[in-house]
Amino acid sequence: GCEFCHARAAADDPARHGAAQIEAEIDAAVAKGATELVLTGGEPLLRTELEGWIRRACAAGARVLVETNGTLLSVDDRAAALARAGLARVRVGVNGWGEEADALARLRGAWRWTERGIAAALDADLEVEISLALGAANLSAVAQLPRQLAGAFGGLQGLLLRFISEAPAAHLAAWPELAAAALGLAQACRDVNLPLRVDPGHSLP
């Protein structure tokens, strides 16, 4: 429910998101030399075909990463099923902690499900990377996030930072504010040895 989701759509478009179309896109990407495929959403874990797509991509020699809000990873042993299908890494969106995360997701209790999902993915021996969308609503809190993540979860692969640039006005911040918050976040990540990357598709100008 995050209003600033960069991959959000009102509904799946059967012409683009039907099972046959996605399988064709996987095949075409691998045929063009792709070595890593990112399955994103909305929420990919809502799709019952996900494990089959992962197996298809892995059989063709590609590494697969799934972007998720994490809420379904702990349901019906899904994280383990994804690992058995050959999934290499999950990238879990964490834009706040606790009630702040719930407010950003516009869903009470969302953070508890995300927390369970991250733990389930780690228990299934999946690589777990955190993604953070930085904007006006979480500028003041993100410097605490690396410490909170490191304290709650061992073995995280790192944090991927994205800057919110297209969203309702309440989520937009001035570039200098974003830059200052990012520098504080970078130091906080260094303090807990959590690798930090900036997504080149969602970076500061």
Contacts in CASP RR format, 6 or more apart in sequence:
PFRMAT RR
TARGET T0000
AUTHOR 0000-0000-0000
METHOD contacts of the structure
MODEL  1
GCEFCHARAAADDPARHGAAQIEAEIDAAVAKGATELVLTGGEPLLRTEL
EGWIRRACAAGARVLVETNGTLLSVDDRAAALARAGLARVRVGVNGWGEE
ADALARLRGAWRWTERGIAAALDADLEVEISLALGAANLSAVAQLPRQLA
GAFGGLQGLLLRFISEAPAAHLAAWPELAAAALGLAQACRDVNLPLRVDP
GHSLP
1 8 0 8 1.000
1 105 0 8 1.000
1 106 0 8 1.000
1 107 0 8 1.000
2 8 0 8 1.000
2 95 0 8 1.000
2 104 0 8 1.000
2 105 0 8 1.000
2 106 0 8 1.000
2 133 0 8 1.000
3 106 0 8 1.000
3 167 0 8 1.000
3 168 0 8 1.000
3 170 0 8 1.000
3 171 0 8 1.000
4 133 0 8 1.000
4 135 0 8 1.000
4 164 0 8 1.000
4 166 0 8 1.000
4 167 0 8 1.000
4 168 0 8 1.000
4 171 0 8 1.000
5 42 0 8 1.000
5 133 0 8 1.000
6 133 0 8 1.000
6 162 0 8 1.000
6 166 0 8 1.000
6 202 0 8 1.000
7 40 0 8 1.000
7 41 0 8 1.000
7 42 0 8 1.000
7 67 0 8 1.000
8 41 0 8 1.000
8 42 0 8 1.000
9 41 0 8 1.000
9 42 0 8 1.000
12 18 0 8 1.000
14 21 0 8 1.000
15 21 0 8 1.000
19 49 0 8 1.000
22 49 0 8 1.000
22 53 0 8 1.000
23 53 0 8 1.000
23 56 0 8 1.000
26 37 0 8 1.000
26 53 0 8 1.000
26 56 0 8 1.000
26 57 0 8 1.000
26 60 0 8 1.000
26 62 0 8 1.000
27 56 0 8 1.000
27 60 0 8 1.000
29 37 0 8 1.000
29 62 0 8 1.000
30 37 0 8 1.000
30 57 0 8 1.000
30 60 0 8 1.000
30 61 0 8 1.000
30 62 0 8 1.000
34 62 0 8 1.000
35 61 0 8 1.000
35 62 0 8 1.000
35 63 0 8 1.000
36 62 0 8 1.000
36 63 0 8 1.000
36 64 0 8 1.000
36 65 0 8 1.000
37 57 0 8 1.000
37 62 0 8 1.000
37 63 0 8 1.000
37 64 0 8 1.000
37 65 0 8 1.000
38 64 0 8 1.000
38 65 0 8 1.000
38 66 0 8 1.000
38 67 0 8 1.000
38 91 0 8 1.000
39 50 0 8 1.000
39 53 0 8 1.000
39 54 0 8 1.000
39 64 0 8 1.000
39 65 0 8 1.000
39 66 0 8 1.000
39 67 0 8 1.000
40 66 0 8 1.000
40 67 0 8 1.000
41 67 0 8 1.000
43 68 0 8 1.000
43 69 0 8 1.000
43 71 0 8 1.000
43 72 0 8 1.000
44 50 0 8 1.000
44 66 0 8 1.000
44 67 0 8 1.000
44 68 0 8 1.000
45 66 0 8 1.000
45 68 0 8 1.000
45 70 0 8 1.000
45 71 0 8 1.000
45 72 0 8 1.000
45 73 0 8 1.000
45 78 0 8 1.000
46 72 0 8 1.000
47 53 0 8 1.000
50 66 0 8 1.000
50 82 0 8 1.000
50 85 0 8 1.000
51 81 0 8 1.000
51 82 0 8 1.000
51 84 0 8 1.000
51 85 0 8 1.000
52 85 0 8 1.000
53 64 0 8 1.000
54 64 0 8 1.000
54 66 0 8 1.000
54 82 0 8 1.000
54 85 0 8 1.000
54 86 0 8 1.000
54 87 0 8 1.000
55 85 0 8 1.000
55 86 0 8 1.000
57 64 0 8 1.000
58 64 0 8 1.000
58 85 0 8 1.000
58 86 0 8 1.000
63 88 0 8 1.000
63 89 0 8 1.000
64 86 0 8 1.000
64 87 0 8 1.000
64 88 0 8 1.000
64 89 0 8 1.000
65 87 0 8 1.000
65 88 0 8 1.000
65 89 0 8 1.000
65 90 0 8 1.000
65 91 0 8 1.000
66 82 0 8 1.000
66 87 0 8 1.000
66 89 0 8 1.000
66 90 0 8 1.000
66 91 0 8 1.000
67 90 0 8 1.000
67 91 0 8 1.000
67 93 0 8 1.000
67 131 0 8 1.000
68 90 0 8 1.000
68 91 0 8 1.000
68 92 0 8 1.000
68 93 0 8 1.000
69 92 0 8 1.000
69 93 0 8 1.000
69 105 0 8 1.000
69 110 0 8 1.000
69 114 0 8 1.000
70 90 0 8 1.000
70 92 0 8 1.000
70 93 0 8 1.000
70 113 0 8 1.000
70 114 0 8 1.000
70 117 0 8 1.000
70 118 0 8 1.000
70 121 0 8 1.000
71 110 0 8 1.000
71 113 0 8 1.000
71 114 0 8 1.000
71 117 0 8 1.000
72 78 0 8 1.000
72 113 0 8 1.000
72 117 0 8 1.000
73 79 0 8 1.000
73 82 0 8 1.000
73 90 0 8 1.000
73 92 0 8 1.000
73 116 0 8 1.000
73 117 0 8 1.000
73 118 0 8 1.000
73 120 0 8 1.000
73 121 0 8 1.000
74 113 0 8 1.000
74 116 0 8 1.000
74 117 0 8 1.000
74 119 0 8 1.000
74 120 0 8 1.000
78 120 0 8 1.000
79 90 0 8 1.000
79 117 0 8 1.000
79 120 0 8 1.000
79 121 0 8 1.000
79 123 0 8 1.000
79 124 0 8 1.000
79 126 0 8 1.000
80 120 0 8 1.000
80 123 0 8 1.000
80 124 0 8 1.000
82 90 0 8 1.000
82 124 0 8 1.000
82 126 0 8 1.000
83 124 0 8 1.000
83 125 0 8 1.000
83 126 0 8 1.000
87 126 0 8 1.000
88 126 0 8 1.000
88 127 0 8 1.000
89 126 0 8 1.000
89 127 0 8 1.000
89 128 0 8 1.000
89 129 0 8 1.000
89 157 0 8 1.000
90 121 0 8 1.000
90 126 0 8 1.000
90 127 0 8 1.000
90 128 0 8 1.000
90 129 0 8 1.000
91 128 0 8 1.000
91 129 0 8 1.000
91 130 0 8 1.000
91 131 0 8 1.000
91 160 0 8 1.000
92 114 0 8 1.000
92 117 0 8 1.000
92 118 0 8 1.000
92 121 0 8 1.000
92 128 0 8 1.000
92 129 0 8 1.000
92 130 0 8 1.000
92 131 0 8 1.000
93 114 0 8 1.000
93 130 0 8 1.000
93 131 0 8 1.000
93 132 0 8 1.000
93 133 0 8 1.000
94 101 0 8 1.000
94 114 0 8 1.000
94 118 0 8 1.000
94 130 0 8 1.000
94 131 0 8 1.000
94 132 0 8 1.000
94 145 0 8 1.000
94 149 0 8 1.000
95 101 0 8 1.000
95 104 0 8 1.000
95 105 0 8 1.000
95 132 0 8 1.000
95 133 0 8 1.000
95 138 0 8 1.000
96 104 0 8 1.000
96 111 0 8 1.000
96 132 0 8 1.000
96 138 0 8 1.000
96 141 0 8 1.000
96 142 0 8 1.000
96 145 0 8 1.000
97 111 0 8 1.000
97 141 0 8 1.000
97 144 0 8 1.000
97 145 0 8 1.000
97 148 0 8 1.000
98 111 0 8 1.000
98 112 0 8 1.000
99 111 0 8 1.000
100 138 0 8 1.000
100 141 0 8 1.000
101 110 0 8 1.000
101 111 0 8 1.000
101 114 0 8 1.000
102 108 0 8 1.000
102 109 0 8 1.000
102 110 0 8 1.000
102 111 0 8 1.000
103 137 0 8 1.000
104 137 0 8 1.000
104 138 0 8 1.000
105 111 0 8 1.000
115 152 0 8 1.000
118 128 0 8 1.000
118 152 0 8 1.000
118 153 0 8 1.000
119 153 0 8 1.000
121 128 0 8 1.000
122 128 0 8 1.000
122 153 0 8 1.000
122 154 0 8 1.000
122 155 0 8 1.000
127 157 0 8 1.000
128 153 0 8 1.000
128 155 0 8 1.000
128 156 0 8 1.000
128 157 0 8 1.000
129 156 0 8 1.000
129 157 0 8 1.000
129 158 0 8 1.000
129 159 0 8 1.000
129 160 0 8 1.000
130 149 0 8 1.000
130 156 0 8 1.000
130 158 0 8 1.000
130 159 0 8 1.000
130 160 0 8 1.000
131 159 0 8 1.000
131 160 0 8 1.000
131 161 0 8 1.000
131 162 0 8 1.000
131 199 0 8 1.000
132 142 0 8 1.000
132 145 0 8 1.000
132 159 0 8 1.000
132 160 0 8 1.000
132 161 0 8 1.000
132 162 0 8 1.000
132 185 0 8 1.000
133 162 0 8 1.000
133 163 0 8 1.000
133 164 0 8 1.000
133 202 0 8 1.000
134 142 0 8 1.000
134 161 0 8 1.000
134 162 0 8 1.000
134 163 0 8 1.000
134 164 0 8 1.000
134 173 0 8 1.000
134 178 0 8 1.000
134 181 0 8 1.000
134 182 0 8 1.000
134 185 0 8 1.000
135 163 0 8 1.000
135 164 0 8 1.000
135 167 0 8 1.000
135 171 0 8 1.000
135 172 0 8 1.000
135 173 0 8 1.000
135 178 0 8 1.000
135 181 0 8 1.000
136 164 0 8 1.000
136 170 0 8 1.000
136 171 0 8 1.000
136 172 0 8 1.000
136 173 0 8 1.000
136 177 0 8 1.000
137 170 0 8 1.000
137 171 0 8 1.000
139 173 0 8 1.000
139 177 0 8 1.000
139 178 0 8 1.000
139 181 0 8 1.000
140 181 0 8 1.000
142 181 0 8 1.000
142 185 0 8 1.000
142 188 0 8 1.000
143 181 0 8 1.000
143 184 0 8 1.000
143 185 0 8 1.000
143 187 0 8 1.000
143 188 0 8 1.000
144 188 0 8 1.000
145 159 0 8 1.000
145 185 0 8 1.000
145 188 0 8 1.000
146 159 0 8 1.000
146 185 0 8 1.000
146 188 0 8 1.000
146 189 0 8 1.000
146 191 0 8 1.000
146 192 0 8 1.000
146 194 0 8 1.000
147 188 0 8 1.000
147 191 0 8 1.000
147 192 0 8 1.000
149 156 0 8 1.000
149 159 0 8 1.000
149 192 0 8 1.000
149 194 0 8 1.000
150 156 0 8 1.000
150 192 0 8 1.000
150 193 0 8 1.000
150 194 0 8 1.000
151 192 0 8 1.000
156 194 0 8 1.000
157 195 0 8 1.000
158 189 0 8 1.000
158 194 0 8 1.000
158 195 0 8 1.000
158 196 0 8 1.000
158 197 0 8 1.000
159 185 0 8 1.000
159 189 0 8 1.000
159 194 0 8 1.000
159 195 0 8 1.000
159 196 0 8 1.000
159 197 0 8 1.000
160 197 0 8 1.000
160 198 0 8 1.000
160 199 0 8 1.000
161 182 0 8 1.000
161 185 0 8 1.000
161 196 0 8 1.000
161 197 0 8 1.000
161 198 0 8 1.000
161 199 0 8 1.000
162 198 0 8 1.000
162 199 0 8 1.000
162 201 0 8 1.000
162 202 0 8 1.000
163 178 0 8 1.000
163 182 0 8 1.000
163 202 0 8 1.000
163 203 0 8 1.000
163 204 0 8 1.000
164 171 0 8 1.000
164 172 0 8 1.000
164 173 0 8 1.000
164 202 0 8 1.000
165 172 0 8 1.000
165 202 0 8 1.000
173 181 0 8 1.000
175 204 0 8 1.000
175 205 0 8 1.000
178 204 0 8 1.000
179 204 0 8 1.000
182 198 0 8 1.000
182 204 0 8 1.000
185 196 0 8 1.000
186 196 0 8 1.000
189 195 0 8 1.000
189 196 0 8 1.000
190 196 0 8 1.000
198 204 0 8 1.000
END
